[in-house]
Amino acid sequence: MGVAWSAPSILEKLHSAIACCRTAGRAGPTVLFTGHSYGGGCAILLRLHAVIDSGWIEALRGCRVAAVTFGAPLVFGASSLNFEKDPDESSQAAIVRTVGESTRNYVNQGDIIPRLLGPHASSILSMLSLVSPGFGSPSECGSGRRAAQYLGGVVGSIAGSYAPVGSFLFLYARSDEVFARRVEACGSPSEAAELDRMLLPAKAAFMPYCIRDHSTALYVALLSSVRDKTAPSIDETAAA
Amino acid sequence: MVGGKDGPPNENESAHSCDKQALQQEDEGEHPNRGELVRGAALSSRLISNGWDGRARGSDAADADNGDMGISRNDDVSIDAGRSSRPRWKEWAKHLGSKAAGIGDYVIEPFYRQWVVQQLHEGARPRSRGAAAALAAGRGQLQRQESGRRASEADLTVNVAEVEQDLECAQAAHEIYLEDESECAAALGKGGYTVVHIQPQDGASKLQHPKWAVLCDARRARVIVVYRGTWSWSDTIHDLVFIPAALPCGVKVASSSRLNPPAPRSALGLKFHLG
């Protein structure tokens, strides 16, 4: 896997970056692992690596560490999160909890990627078949056959077997305003239910925009709007 | 024409019955947003059945959509909504009733609502008196509901301090897609960051060896490790979602076209950064 391949090189560069912060008189720098889409998945896995690898643990001692992803696919297997059946439950649960507590996953409206491998994968695939008749069944159309083969060979075999971990921040636009809704995957049962509901796409609104919403430019734009909204006004700053 | 029909539009009766049905559905809905969604579906299907000028609708919707979200259009965000939704729109509308709540009021409802509102703006042109009446009724309903229902601050459940640094992460995740290394380094260093290292990605390795970079801002004691997504998904997703729609199965095409389908970007005018 590419993350394991890149981890030693990143650690080497991270050492110098953290040292640079410390020599500037700043103790405990903030280290953020980030990425979009597949890059976001890599960022979460690197965060996991930083929790279980002794070299990383030592390097990041005293740092605030977080993973921030944008439209990232789910990377934790649902079965691996079933701690009740795991004899080594405590350590595994602690690792996932640590990763989850420091992971923020941004999901832009109907973005397909964070949902594609999740619990509602079958619903998504059936919806895609509405648009593209080639989905899920062989057809005469070359593109449709390729799509079916792809789904059968890759997505179909792993879809639905992944579970959300960390905080999920859903960005959405309402009229002329942009909002963000935060839901914790490992929170209360009601929050878990809400997250499950939000990961289930609605056909009419999801289908036309599921690809467009995956654009990094949209993530930047919507988050900028949220920042502008949350930034304290000049009056508030003066009062503080 | 997109999602419509070529024949003469239906008259007032069907439009009014749709109105009634939509309102009835709203009354019966358990959740107010569910009702709104269902009504939105009824409105849109009514517009379709009344002979909407879909071509105008598609382009206007895309323009207005970006404008409403405060997003300036650029090369990365352009879509012909009409073309992408052409072949199966009626089926989507048909299936709305069962799963209207969908992702919920936070994501889909405002989004879909916005879309429906756009259909009711001047860009869309009704072809009959019935459609014009439907337009007026729908616009009034949506505007009344809009004015009585502004988003509350509770919808903004994010940490203010986090948003600032997360925005920098988003920008880094966006800039790292730049192919040219010097250009990429310049873009990544824009926010006061020093680029410690950029590990280029071998085009042939794709998924196995991702591109990454380490950025450092000593003044604010912040270090960012950013991974890049891979471009290979872009073509795959376009094939999956759009190409079969543009080239429906069951339609006879020349063998050369089958073997060499049009390039997704040039054929459909779509440009995305997909990881």
Interface residues (C-beta under 8 A of the other chain):
Chain A: M1 G2 V3 W5 S6 S9 I10 K13 L14 S16 A17 I18 C20 C21 T23 A24 R26 A27 G28 P29 T30 V31 L32 F33 T34 G35 H36 S37 Y38 G39 G40 C42 A43 L46 C63 V68 F70 G71 A72 R104 Y106 V107 Q109 G110 I112 I113 S123 L128 L130 V131 S132 P133 G134 F135 S139 E140 C141 G142 S143 G144 R146 A147 Y150 L151 L169 F170 Y172 A173 R174 S175 D176 E177 V178 F179 A180 R181 R182 E194 R197 M198 L199 L200 P201 A202 K203 A204 A205 F206 M207 P208 Y209 C210 I211 R212 H214 S215 T216 A217 L218 Y219 V220 A221 L222 L223 S224 S225 V226 R227 K229 T230 A231 P232
Chain B: L37 A41 S44 D68 M69 G70 I71 S72 N74 D76 V77 I79 A81 S84 S85 P87 R88 E91 W92 A93 H95 L96 K99 A100 A101 G102 I103 G104 Y106 V107 I108 E109 P110 F111 Y112 R113 Q114 W115 E146 A151 D155 L156 T157 V158 V160 E162 V163 E164 Q165 D166 L167 C169 A170 Q171 A172 A173 H174 I176 Y177 T194 V196 H197 Q199 S205 L207 Q208 H209 P210 W212 V214 L215 C216 A218 R219 R220 A221 R222 V223 I224 V225 V226 Y227 R228 G229 T230 W233 T236 I237 H238 D239 L240 V241 F242 I243 P244 A245 L247 P248 C249 G250 V251 V253 R258 L259 P261 L270 F272 H273 L274 G275
